[in-house]
Amino acid sequence: MLTVIAFVVALGILIAVHEYGHYRVAVACGVKVLRFSVGFGKTLYRWQPKRQHPGQETEFVIAAFPLGGYVKMLDEREGPVAPEERHRAFNTQPLRSRAAIVAAGPIANLLLAVVLYTAVNWIGVDEPVAKLARPVAASLAEAAGLRGGEHVTRAGFEGDLEPVQSFEDLRWRMTRGALDGRDLTLEVAGEGGQAARQIVLPLSRIEAKDADPQMFRKIGVIAPLTRPEIGQVMAGSAADRAGLRNGDVVRAVGNTAIVDGQQLREVIRTSIDGDQPRAQTWQVRRGGQSIELEVKPELREEGAVKVGRIGAYVGAPPEMVMVRQGPIDGVWRGIVRTWEVSALTVRMMGKMVIGEASLKNLSGPLTIADYAGKSASLGFTQYLVFLALISVSLGVLNLMPLPVLDGGHLMYYLWEGLTGKSVSDAWMERLQRGGVALLLVMMSVALFNDVTRLFG
């Protein structure tokens, strides 16, 4: 139920803001708005405010099908217009006014993202400290000299280092670097009076096409440093059969010394020989005493990969830090994050078009709904971050030059501005059909990815 509520609320907010952008600029340009609808199909609720802008008699509607909305304006192409109101029709407006009205929807979504990111920066959010777990074996991080336990204080591209506020901040920079093919420089705090040192992660070598767990496994930095402690043990699981208990701290598995939770998870994951799990002796600290247990993981499949699992939560919660910004820094960082996410989204779309990025990056309503529920369950600030991310995606997507989207209409206006004449009706019809077909293909791919991701 939380997932459904969070999804519907998110859609309502994002669509309403998008359409309000169109509506508000249309009114400012003197265009008569007939209807403002959030959703399509059967009308669930309608109202007409008594106090509106002079000359406006807009009907506001909430419809049954929530995946979209529209602003219906007076337009000679859609019906007869009285001569005395012709100057208020959309199609009679100057080119700059029509372009502004069309662009206002996506811009409203991008501005909403700035507001949401700013709110999160002001409210603050608890995030893991940027202390690194032991890197994955044979990964970029291990080859670069990381061993686990390092505290990353600054990071950046091309030598331009900026403070790292949390592990999530570092993870975002690694994502940008891997997808953009740029090496990331890390500054690691010194220990025991030693000076800080710099390490370069050669992210340009991995040729990442998907921002997925496999990408981070190649990088080698998957999770923040955690104590190798056993949490909740599932009844009847491999951990339960071996005698592991909640609160056990693992010191070694076989001849491998264990220093953090991520390393322990990796050892469990790789405790297989071919198609069979491998039993190993675990040295465990329990209640001040050391004991040895024989643990044999269960075999599980992750796609085409077979991994070991013990059926218990592995790793204590990481050390946390409250990330909060002041009034000015909060706004600036909100603008910067919106720009960074927008730029990354545009680059990923471009790479998908030319085949350098996988179409698996396309997500549809099922994945969005799933993330809506998960973010809402994590707290108010995490839900705001989710809303900001989807708002950026909606704004950027609508600026794509597809005829059925706002970006397509802006391309028509660009042609009109360059040539002095509008696109002909015949060409408009052809482009609209092509745009609908391409959009349906994208939606089908996104839905397929959703089903594969959630149920595959």
Solvent accessible surface area in square Angstrom, and as a share of the most:
residue,aa,sasa,rsa
1,M,173,0.77
2,L,88,0.44
3,T,54,0.31
4,V,88,0.51
5,I,92,0.47
6,A,5,0.04
7,F,32,0.14
8,V,75,0.43
9,V,66,0.38
10,A,2,0.02
11,L,23,0.12
12,G,29,0.27
13,I,66,0.34
14,L,3,0.02
15,I,15,0.07
16,A,34,0.26
17,V,39,0.23
18,H,15,0.07
19,E,13,0.06
20,Y,110,0.42
21,G,8,0.08
22,H,18,0.08
23,Y,22,0.08
24,R,104,0.38
25,V,43,0.24
26,A,0,0.00
27,V,4,0.02
28,A,81,0.63
29,C,42,0.25
30,G,36,0.35
31,V,0,0.00
32,K,26,0.11
33,V,0,0.00
34,L,63,0.31
35,R,63,0.23
36,F,15,0.06
37,S,1,0.01
38,V,27,0.15
39,G,0,0.00
40,F,82,0.34
41,G,66,0.63
42,K,156,0.66
43,T,37,0.21
44,L,113,0.56
45,Y,131,0.50
46,R,120,0.44
47,W,103,0.36
48,Q,101,0.45
49,P,46,0.29
50,K,206,0.87
51,R,228,0.83
52,Q,45,0.20
53,H,93,0.41
54,P,114,0.72
55,G,45,0.43
56,Q,12,0.05
57,E,115,0.51
58,T,0,0.00
59,E,39,0.17
60,F,28,0.12
61,V,3,0.02
62,I,76,0.38
63,A,8,0.06
64,A,52,0.40
65,F,111,0.46
66,P,51,0.32
67,L,78,0.39
68,G,18,0.17
69,G,14,0.13
70,Y,71,0.27
71,V,19,0.11
72,K,94,0.40
73,M,33,0.15
74,L,20,0.10
75,D,12,0.06
76,E,62,0.28
77,R,159,0.58
78,E,123,0.55
79,G,29,0.27
80,P,143,0.90
81,V,28,0.16
82,A,43,0.33
83,P,118,0.74
84,E,128,0.57
85,E,44,0.20
86,R,124,0.45
87,H,127,0.57
88,R,36,0.13
89,A,0,0.00
90,F,14,0.06
91,N,43,0.22
92,T,41,0.24
93,Q,17,0.08
94,P,61,0.38
95,L,53,0.26
96,R,187,0.68
97,S,16,0.11
98,R,32,0.12
99,A,27,0.21
100,A,45,0.35
101,I,1,0.01
102,V,15,0.09
103,A,19,0.15
104,A,10,0.08
105,G,0,0.00
106,P,0,0.00
107,I,84,0.43
108,A,17,0.13
109,N,0,0.00
110,L,39,0.19
111,L,109,0.54
112,L,26,0.13
113,A,0,0.00
114,V,28,0.16
115,V,92,0.53
116,L,18,0.09
117,Y,15,0.06
118,T,9,0.05
119,A,27,0.21
120,V,11,0.06
121,N,28,0.15
122,W,119,0.42
123,I,78,0.39
124,G,5,0.05
125,V,18,0.10
126,D,80,0.41
127,E,30,0.13
128,P,20,0.12
129,V,18,0.10
130,A,3,0.02
131,K,59,0.25
132,L,2,0.01
133,A,7,0.06
134,R,99,0.36
135,P,14,0.09
136,V,13,0.07
137,A,74,0.57
138,A,101,0.78
139,S,7,0.05
140,L,23,0.11
141,A,0,0.00
142,E,62,0.28
143,A,90,0.70
144,A,33,0.26
145,G,26,0.25
146,L,1,0.01
147,R,130,0.47
148,G,23,0.22
149,G,27,0.26
150,E,12,0.05
151,H,66,0.30
152,V,0,0.00
153,T,43,0.25
154,R,87,0.32
155,A,0,0.00
156,G,6,0.05
157,F,18,0.07
158,E,136,0.61
159,G,60,0.57
160,D,95,0.49
161,L,25,0.13
162,E,93,0.42
163,P,81,0.51
164,V,16,0.09
165,Q,60,0.27
166,S,0,0.00
167,F,4,0.02
168,E,76,0.34
169,D,20,0.10
170,L,0,0.00
171,R,79,0.29
172,W,42,0.15
173,R,22,0.08
174,M,0,0.00
175,T,17,0.10
176,R,40,0.15
177,G,0,0.00
178,A,3,0.02
179,L,6,0.03
180,D,33,0.17
181,G,38,0.36
182,R,74,0.27
183,D,58,0.30
184,L,0,0.00
185,T,17,0.10
186,L,0,0.00
187,E,26,0.12
188,V,3,0.02
189,A,34,0.26
190,G,34,0.32
191,E,119,0.53
192,G,88,0.85
193,G,86,0.82
194,Q,136,0.61
195,A,90,0.70
196,A,57,0.45
197,R,114,0.42
198,Q,106,0.47
199,I,11,0.05
200,V,78,0.45
201,L,0,0.00
202,P,21,0.13
203,L,0,0.00
204,S,52,0.33
205,R,175,0.64
206,I,23,0.11
207,E,146,0.65
208,A,13,0.10
209,K,101,0.43
210,D,30,0.16
211,A,55,0.43
212,D,48,0.25
213,P,101,0.63
214,Q,87,0.38
215,M,5,0.02
216,F,11,0.04
217,R,48,0.18
218,K,108,0.46
219,I,0,0.00
220,G,2,0.02
221,V,7,0.04
222,I,45,0.23
223,A,15,0.11
224,P,17,0.11
225,L,55,0.27
226,T,13,0.07
227,R,135,0.49
228,P,6,0.04
229,E,32,0.14
230,I,0,0.00
231,G,15,0.15
232,Q,139,0.62
233,V,36,0.21
234,M,124,0.55
235,A,100,0.77
236,G,50,0.48
237,S,9,0.06
238,A,3,0.02
239,A,0,0.00
240,D,49,0.25
241,R,154,0.56
242,A,19,0.15
243,G,18,0.18
244,L,0,0.00
245,R,116,0.42
246,N,111,0.57
247,G,36,0.34
248,D,1,0.00
249,V,12,0.07
250,V,0,0.00
251,R,128,0.47
252,A,13,0.10
253,V,1,0.01
254,G,30,0.29
255,N,166,0.85
256,T,62,0.36
257,A,68,0.53
258,I,9,0.05
259,V,83,0.48
260,D,0,0.00
261,G,0,0.00
262,Q,12,0.05
263,Q,12,0.05
264,L,0,0.00
265,R,80,0.29
266,E,25,0.11
267,V,28,0.16
268,I,7,0.04
269,R,32,0.12
270,T,72,0.42
271,S,2,0.02
272,I,36,0.18
273,D,81,0.42
274,G,65,0.62
275,D,85,0.44
276,Q,118,0.52
277,P,26,0.16
278,R,82,0.30
279,A,45,0.35
280,Q,38,0.17
281,T,54,0.31
282,W,5,0.02
283,Q,80,0.36
284,V,1,0.00
285,R,97,0.35
286,R,85,0.31
287,G,83,0.80
288,G,50,0.48
289,Q,126,0.56
290,S,81,0.52
291,I,50,0.25
292,E,116,0.52
293,L,33,0.16
294,E,108,0.49
295,V,0,0.00
296,K,109,0.46
297,P,5,0.03
298,E,39,0.17
299,L,51,0.26
300,R,121,0.44
301,E,121,0.54
302,E,69,0.31
303,G,73,0.70
304,A,109,0.84
305,V,73,0.42
306,K,70,0.30
307,V,3,0.01
308,G,0,0.00
309,R,90,0.33
310,I,4,0.02
311,G,21,0.20
312,A,22,0.17
313,Y,136,0.52
314,V,14,0.08
315,G,3,0.03
316,A,16,0.12
317,P,111,0.70
318,P,34,0.21
319,E,101,0.45
320,M,92,0.41
321,V,54,0.31
322,M,88,0.39
323,V,23,0.13
324,R,139,0.51
325,Q,21,0.10
326,G,35,0.34
327,P,99,0.63
328,I,141,0.72
329,D,79,0.41
330,G,0,0.00
331,V,57,0.33
332,W,158,0.55
333,R,91,0.33
334,G,0,0.00
335,I,78,0.39
336,V,49,0.28
337,R,73,0.27
338,T,9,0.05
339,W,181,0.63
340,E,34,0.15
341,V,8,0.04
342,S,14,0.09
343,A,20,0.15
344,L,16,0.08
345,T,27,0.15
346,V,85,0.49
347,R,95,0.35
348,M,20,0.09
349,M,35,0.15
350,G,35,0.34
351,K,44,0.19
352,M,28,0.12
353,V,122,0.70
354,I,118,0.60
355,G,48,0.46
356,E,95,0.42
357,A,6,0.04
358,S,26,0.17
359,L,92,0.46
360,K,136,0.58
361,N,45,0.23
362,L,32,0.16
363,S,53,0.34
364,G,5,0.05
365,P,51,0.32
366,L,68,0.34
367,T,2,0.01
368,I,41,0.21
369,A,15,0.12
370,D,35,0.18
371,Y,107,0.41
372,A,0,0.00
373,G,5,0.04
374,K,115,0.49
375,S,13,0.09
376,A,27,0.21
377,S,76,0.49
378,L,131,0.65
379,G,30,0.28
380,F,132,0.55
381,T,20,0.12
382,Q,54,0.24
383,Y,26,0.10
384,L,15,0.08
385,V,51,0.29
386,F,15,0.06
387,L,5,0.03
388,A,0,0.00
389,L,82,0.41
390,I,28,0.14
391,S,0,0.00
392,V,0,0.00
393,S,39,0.25
394,L,46,0.23
395,G,0,0.00
396,V,11,0.06
397,L,53,0.26
398,N,19,0.10
399,L,68,0.34
400,M,38,0.17
401,P,87,0.55
402,L,16,0.08
403,P,18,0.11
404,V,43,0.24
405,L,21,0.11
406,D,19,0.10
407,G,2,0.02
408,G,1,0.01
409,H,62,0.28
410,L,45,0.22
411,M,94,0.42
412,Y,16,0.06
413,Y,24,0.09
414,L,96,0.48
415,W,126,0.44
416,E,30,0.14
417,G,49,0.48
418,L,137,0.68
419,T,60,0.35
420,G,67,0.64
421,K,133,0.56
422,S,73,0.47
423,V,22,0.13
424,S,58,0.38
425,D,124,0.64
426,A,54,0.42
427,W,146,0.51
428,M,51,0.23
429,E,87,0.39
430,R,136,0.50
431,L,63,0.31
432,Q,58,0.26
433,R,167,0.61
434,G,42,0.41
435,G,2,0.02
436,V,69,0.40
437,A,56,0.43
438,L,86,0.43
439,L,43,0.21
440,L,102,0.51
441,V,88,0.50
442,M,36,0.16
443,M,114,0.51
444,S,72,0.46
445,V,37,0.21
446,A,9,0.07
447,L,85,0.42
448,F,139,0.58
449,N,12,0.06
450,D,0,0.00
451,V,69,0.40
452,T,71,0.41
453,R,98,0.36
454,L,62,0.31
455,F,150,0.62
456,G,95,0.92
